[in-house]
């Protein structure tokens, strides 16, 4: 078994942190969903659909990465703000 060098740790550690906080956020949102839905005066099901749509919309960023590489970040940011 080989030992990790500095570069491999510098890649692995942030990935582990992202995974941890993503799952932490998901769990916390599941616990807080009834309170948030009550505050917004909607059912938990409707709130869940809204959360799912927001997370689904975040997948669009994966497809816009290539456009950002081609056209640059600023033009794409302006397009997304104006759209």
C-alpha positions as a Markdown table, in Angstrom:
| # | Residue | x | y | z |
|---|---|---|---|---|
| 1 | Unk | 0.0 | 0.0 | 0.0 |
| 2 | Unk | 1.4 | 3.4 | -1.0 |
| 3 | Unk | 1.2 | 6.4 | 1.2 |
| 4 | Unk | -0.5 | 9.6 | 0.1 |
| 5 | Unk | 1.7 | 12.5 | -0.8 |
| 6 | Unk | 0.9 | 16.2 | -0.2 |
| 7 | Unk | -0.9 | 16.7 | -3.5 |
| 8 | Unk | -3.2 | 13.7 | -3.1 |
| 9 | Unk | -4.1 | 14.9 | 0.4 |
| 10 | Unk | -4.8 | 18.4 | -1.0 |
| 11 | Unk | -7.3 | 16.8 | -3.4 |
| 12 | Unk | -8.8 | 14.2 | -1.1 |
| 13 | Unk | -9.4 | 16.4 | 2.0 |
| 14 | Unk | -11.6 | 19.0 | 0.3 |
| 15 | Unk | -13.6 | 16.3 | -1.5 |
| 16 | Unk | -14.2 | 14.6 | 1.9 |
| 17 | Unk | -15.3 | 17.9 | 3.4 |
| 18 | Unk | -17.7 | 18.6 | 0.5 |
| 19 | Unk | -19.2 | 15.1 | 0.9 |
| 20 | Unk | -19.6 | 15.6 | 4.6 |
| 21 | Unk | -21.2 | 19.0 | 4.4 |
| 22 | Unk | -23.5 | 17.9 | 1.6 |
| 23 | Unk | -24.9 | 15.1 | 3.7 |
| 24 | Unk | -25.0 | 17.3 | 6.7 |
| 25 | Unk | -27.0 | 19.9 | 4.8 |
| 26 | Unk | -29.4 | 17.2 | 3.5 |
| 27 | Unk | -30.0 | 15.8 | 7.0 |
| 28 | Unk | -30.5 | 19.2 | 8.5 |
| 29 | Unk | -32.9 | 20.2 | 5.8 |
| 30 | Unk | -34.9 | 17.0 | 6.4 |
| 31 | Unk | -35.2 | 17.9 | 10.1 |
| 32 | Unk | -36.0 | 21.5 | 9.5 |
| 33 | Unk | -38.4 | 21.0 | 6.6 |
| 34 | Unk | -41.6 | 20.9 | 8.7 |
| 35 | Unk | -40.7 | 24.1 | 10.5 |
| 36 | Unk | -39.7 | 25.9 | 7.3 |
| 37 | Unk | -42.8 | 24.7 | 5.5 |
| 38 | Unk | -45.0 | 25.9 | 8.3 |
| 39 | Unk | -43.3 | 29.3 | 8.2 |
| 40 | Unk | -44.0 | 29.6 | 4.5 |
| 41 | Unk | -47.6 | 28.4 | 5.0 |
| 42 | Unk | -47.2 | 25.4 | 2.6 |
| 43 | Unk | -47.3 | 21.7 | 3.1 |
| 44 | Unk | -44.1 | 19.7 | 3.6 |
| 45 | Unk | -44.8 | 18.0 | 0.3 |
| 46 | Unk | -44.9 | 21.3 | -1.6 |
| 47 | Unk | -41.8 | 22.4 | 0.2 |
| 48 | Unk | -40.1 | 19.2 | -0.8 |
| 49 | Unk | -41.0 | 19.7 | -4.4 |
| 50 | Unk | -39.5 | 23.2 | -4.2 |
| 51 | Unk | -36.3 | 21.9 | -2.7 |
| 52 | Unk | -36.1 | 19.2 | -5.4 |
| 53 | Unk | -36.6 | 21.7 | -8.2 |
| 54 | Unk | -33.8 | 24.0 | -6.8 |
| 55 | Unk | -31.4 | 21.0 | -6.5 |
| 56 | Unk | -32.4 | 19.9 | -10.0 |
| 57 | Unk | -31.7 | 23.4 | -11.4 |
| 58 | Unk | -28.2 | 23.2 | -9.8 |
| 59 | Unk | -27.4 | 20.4 | -12.2 |
| 60 | Unk | -27.6 | 23.0 | -15.0 |
| 61 | Unk | -24.2 | 24.3 | -13.8 |
| 62 | Unk | -22.6 | 21.1 | -14.9 |
| 63 | Unk | -23.6 | 21.8 | -18.5 |
| 64 | Unk | -22.7 | 25.4 | -18.5 |
| 65 | Unk | -19.1 | 24.7 | -17.4 |
| 66 | Unk | -18.1 | 24.1 | -21.0 |
| 67 | Unk | -19.7 | 27.3 | -22.1 |
| 68 | Unk | -17.9 | 29.2 | -19.4 |
| 69 | Unk | -14.6 | 27.8 | -20.6 |
| 70 | Unk | -15.4 | 28.8 | -24.2 |
| 71 | Unk | -17.0 | 32.3 | -23.6 |
| 72 | Unk | -15.7 | 33.2 | -20.2 |
| 73 | Unk | -17.3 | 33.6 | -16.8 |
| 74 | Unk | -18.5 | 37.2 | -17.0 |
| 75 | Unk | -20.6 | 36.9 | -20.2 |
| 76 | Unk | -22.2 | 33.7 | -18.8 |
| 77 | Unk | -22.9 | 35.4 | -15.5 |
| 78 | Unk | -24.5 | 38.3 | -17.2 |
| 79 | Unk | -26.7 | 35.9 | -19.3 |
| 80 | Unk | -27.8 | 34.1 | -16.2 |
| 81 | Unk | -28.6 | 37.3 | -14.3 |
| 82 | Unk | -30.6 | 38.7 | -17.2 |
| 83 | Unk | -32.4 | 35.5 | -18.1 |
